[in-house]
Each structure stands twice: as structure tokens, then as C-alpha cells.
Amino acid sequence: MTARAAPVEARPAPDHRDLQNPSADSAPADSNQPIEVIRKRADFLAANRGKRFVTPSFVLLAHRRRPDHSIETDRIRYGITVTKKIGNAVARNRMKRRFRALLAQCLPDEGIAGVDHIMIGRKTVQEADFATMKADLEKGLKYLAKKLDQKC
């Protein structure tokens, strides 16, 4: 006789919404600003005309949006660019995950309302320490906030 295996109980699927929307206890208290992802090429090209802050591991671009009917001007938006010269798909995806984690921590507090923030990865980001990258991002956001205020 053959022994039958015990039936496997169905496990509930993991809830991926928690990755996109952190719980209320991890979000800062003053993070009422909605944060969106930039998806259109035209928005990336427009941000290229903005101010930039260069670090060893990434370039941070900031561009103040013009009032438009299609986009709310008080929103914080971000985009991530990682080119093929960085490495293979695994390396590029790892870099994008690190950038998303950095932006999720820094933009609610340091982000500039009505501004598109673009992070462009550089080759040295693969060896960069997360704490160093976070300090660079916070420094860059403060610098760009001053530069954008001077321009207006």
C-alpha cells in the first residue's frame, strides 16, 4: 500500500499592499503630502532642465512643475532612472529597490511640494552604504529646496 500525504492547508496570500503603504506607526506624523511616481517620458525630460545635486552614488534632479490642469501642483512626485551601464537586470533592480526605500524614508519629511524628484543611479551605488546614501539624499533635498526657492 502507498501512504497518502496529509493534505496541505491553503495559506493566505501575502498582503503586498503593506510594502507600498507603510503602516501608520512607521510613517511620519506630518506626512500628509501625497507622493506619486513619475511614469511619462516627457516628465523625466522636463526634470532634466531643473536643478541637480551630484553625489558619488546618484544624481538627484529637482524640477518645479508648472500649474497644469492634469497634475495637482502640491503633490510630491519621484522617478528613478537606472541605465544598463550599471549592470545586469538583477543589479539594476536591486538599485531601484534601494532608491525606493531611500525615497520612502526621506521624501515625506524632506520632499518639496510641487516638485518632481528624479534619482539617477551611478556605478558606485552598488558598493555604497545605505546610511551614507540617506545622508546624501537628505543633504541634496535641502540643497535643492534652497536653489529652487532662489529661482522663484
Buried (B, 14 or more C-beta within 10 A) or exposed (E): EEEEEEEEEEEEEEEEEEEEEEEEEEEEEEBEBEBEEBEEEEBBEBBEEBBBBEBEBBBBBBBBBEEEEEBBEEBBBBBBBBEEEBBEEEBBEBBBEBBBEBBBBBBBEBBBEBBBBBBBBBBEBBEBEEEEBBEBBBBBBEBBBEBBEEEE
